[in-house]
Amino acid sequence: MAPPDLTTLTLLLGRLGRLNELLVNSICAEHGTSAAELRVLLFLTQQPTGAASPRHVGRFVVQTTGGLTATLGRLEDAGLVERHPDPNDGRGKMVSITATGRDLHDRALHSIVARTREVIGDIDLCQLDDIVRSLVGSFEAQAGLPSSRTFVAIPSEPRITA
C-alpha cells in the first residue's frame, strides 16, 4: 500500500481535532461546563500552588485575552476559581482553583478519559503517545508556543494504560 499523501493527512488531522473537541464538548456539557472552562481548571490543577497569572493560563489554554476574561468570569461566578492580587506584582492578578473547581475538574476529566479509552480501543498507547507528542510539539513550535511534549497530566500517578 502506498503511503498517504500529506493533503489527506492534513485533512484527517483537522477532522481528528474536531472529533476530539466534539467528544470533550459533549462530556463537558454533561458536567455543566465548557471545554474552555475545563482547560483552565486543568491548567490550575497542574500548578504547585493551584494558582497562576491569567497570562500563563491563556498561553496554556490557547485563548485570546478577551475570551479568557469571559471564561474566568464564568468560572469565578460559579465558584470554581478565585481571583486575587498577585503578591509578586501589585498590579497583577492571580487565579486559583477552588475545592469545587477541583471536584468538577476531577469528575469531568475522569469521564473524558473513560470515553477516550473506549475510542482508542486496542491501539498501542506507547506508539500513539510518541506520535501525538511529536505532532503537538511541532504544532506548538510553529505557533511560537512553549512545548508541552513532556506534559504529564497526573505526575504522581502511573500513566494510563489499556
C-alpha positions as CSV (number, residue, x, y, z in Angstrom):
1,M,0.0,0.0,0.0
2,A,1.3,3.4,-1.0
3,P,1.9,5.9,1.9
4,P,-0.9,8.5,2.2
5,D,-0.3,11.9,0.8
6,L,0.2,15.0,3.0
7,T,-3.0,16.6,1.9
8,T,-5.1,13.6,3.1
9,L,-3.2,13.5,6.4
10,T,-3.7,17.3,6.9
11,L,-7.4,17.0,6.4
12,L,-7.6,13.9,8.7
13,L,-5.7,15.7,11.4
14,G,-8.2,18.5,11.2
15,R,-11.1,16.1,11.4
16,L,-9.5,14.3,14.4
17,G,-9.2,17.6,16.2
18,R,-12.8,18.5,15.6
19,L,-14.0,15.0,16.6
20,N,-12.0,15.1,19.8
21,E,-13.5,18.6,20.6
22,L,-16.9,17.1,19.9
23,L,-16.3,14.4,22.4
24,V,-14.8,16.8,25.0
25,N,-17.6,19.4,24.5
26,S,-20.3,16.7,24.9
27,I,-18.8,15.4,28.2
28,C,-18.3,19.0,29.4
29,A,-21.9,19.8,28.7
30,E,-22.9,16.7,30.8
31,H,-21.0,18.2,33.7
32,G,-22.4,21.7,33.2
33,T,-19.2,23.3,31.9
34,S,-17.4,24.1,28.7
35,A,-14.1,22.8,27.2
36,A,-12.5,26.2,27.6
37,E,-13.5,26.3,31.3
38,L,-12.2,22.7,31.8
39,R,-8.9,23.6,30.2
40,V,-8.5,26.4,32.7
41,L,-9.3,24.1,35.6
42,L,-6.8,21.5,34.2
43,F,-4.0,24.1,34.0
44,L,-4.7,25.3,37.5
45,T,-4.6,21.7,38.9
46,Q,-1.1,21.4,37.4
47,Q,0.3,24.3,39.3
48,P,2.0,23.5,42.6
49,T,0.0,26.2,44.4
50,G,-3.2,25.7,42.3
51,A,-2.8,29.3,41.1
52,A,-1.3,31.1,38.1
53,S,-1.4,34.5,36.4
54,P,-4.1,34.9,33.7
55,R,-1.3,35.4,31.2
56,H,0.1,32.0,31.9
57,V,-3.3,30.4,31.9
58,G,-4.0,32.0,28.5
59,R,-0.8,30.7,27.0
60,F,-1.6,27.1,28.1
61,V,-5.3,27.1,27.0
62,V,-4.5,29.0,23.8
63,Q,-7.3,31.5,24.3
64,T,-7.4,35.2,23.5
65,T,-7.3,37.8,26.3
66,G,-11.0,38.7,25.8
67,G,-12.1,35.1,25.6
68,L,-10.1,34.2,28.7
69,T,-11.5,37.1,30.7
70,A,-15.0,35.9,29.9
71,T,-14.1,32.3,30.8
72,L,-12.5,33.3,34.1
73,G,-15.6,35.4,34.8
74,R,-17.9,32.4,34.3
75,L,-15.7,30.2,36.4
76,E,-15.5,32.8,39.2
77,D,-19.3,33.3,39.1
78,A,-19.7,29.6,39.5
79,G,-17.3,29.4,42.5
80,L,-14.8,27.3,40.6
81,V,-11.9,29.8,40.7
82,E,-11.0,32.8,42.6
83,R,-9.1,35.9,41.5
84,H,-6.8,37.7,44.0
85,P,-3.9,40.1,43.9
86,D,-0.5,38.8,42.8
87,P,1.8,39.0,45.8
88,N,4.8,39.5,43.4
89,D,3.1,42.2,41.3
90,G,1.0,44.9,42.8
91,R,-0.8,45.5,39.5
92,G,-1.3,41.8,38.6
93,K,-3.9,39.2,39.5
94,M,-3.6,35.5,40.2
95,V,-6.3,32.9,39.5
96,S,-6.6,29.9,41.8
97,I,-8.8,26.9,41.7
98,T,-11.3,26.2,44.5
99,A,-12.2,22.9,46.0
100,T,-15.5,23.0,44.0
101,G,-13.4,23.6,40.8
102,R,-11.1,20.8,41.6
103,D,-14.1,18.4,42.1
104,L,-15.6,19.4,38.8
105,H,-12.3,19.0,37.1
106,D,-11.8,15.5,38.5
107,R,-15.2,14.3,37.6
108,A,-15.2,15.7,34.0
109,L,-11.7,14.6,33.3
110,H,-12.5,11.1,34.6
111,S,-15.4,10.9,32.1
112,I,-13.3,12.2,29.2
113,V,-10.5,9.6,29.9
114,A,-13.0,6.8,30.2
115,R,-14.6,7.8,26.9
116,T,-11.2,8.2,25.2
117,R,-10.2,4.7,26.4
118,E,-13.3,3.3,24.7
119,V,-12.5,5.2,21.4
120,I,-8.8,4.2,21.4
121,G,-9.6,0.6,21.9
122,D,-6.5,-1.6,21.4
123,I,-4.3,0.9,19.7
124,D,-0.7,0.7,21.1
125,L,-0.6,3.6,23.6
126,C,3.2,3.9,23.6
127,Q,3.3,4.4,19.9
128,L,0.3,6.7,20.0
129,D,1.9,8.8,22.8
130,D,5.1,9.2,20.7
131,I,3.2,10.3,17.6
132,V,0.9,12.7,19.5
133,R,3.7,14.3,21.5
134,S,5.8,14.8,18.3
135,L,2.9,16.4,16.5
136,V,1.8,18.6,19.4
137,G,5.5,19.8,19.8
138,S,5.7,20.6,16.1
139,F,2.5,22.5,16.0
140,E,3.4,24.4,19.2
141,A,6.8,25.4,17.7
142,Q,5.0,26.6,14.6
143,A,2.7,28.7,16.7
144,G,5.5,30.0,18.9
145,L,4.1,28.4,22.0
146,P,6.0,26.7,24.8
147,S,6.4,23.0,24.4
148,S,4.2,20.6,26.2
149,R,5.9,17.5,24.9
150,T,6.9,16.4,28.4
151,F,3.4,17.2,29.9
152,V,2.0,14.6,32.2
153,A,-1.5,15.2,33.5
154,I,-1.1,13.4,36.8
155,P,2.6,13.3,37.6
156,S,2.1,11.4,40.9
157,E,0.2,8.6,39.4
158,P,1.2,6.0,36.8
159,R,0.3,6.6,33.1
160,I,-3.0,5.2,32.0
161,T,-2.5,2.0,30.0
162,A,-5.0,-0.1,28.1
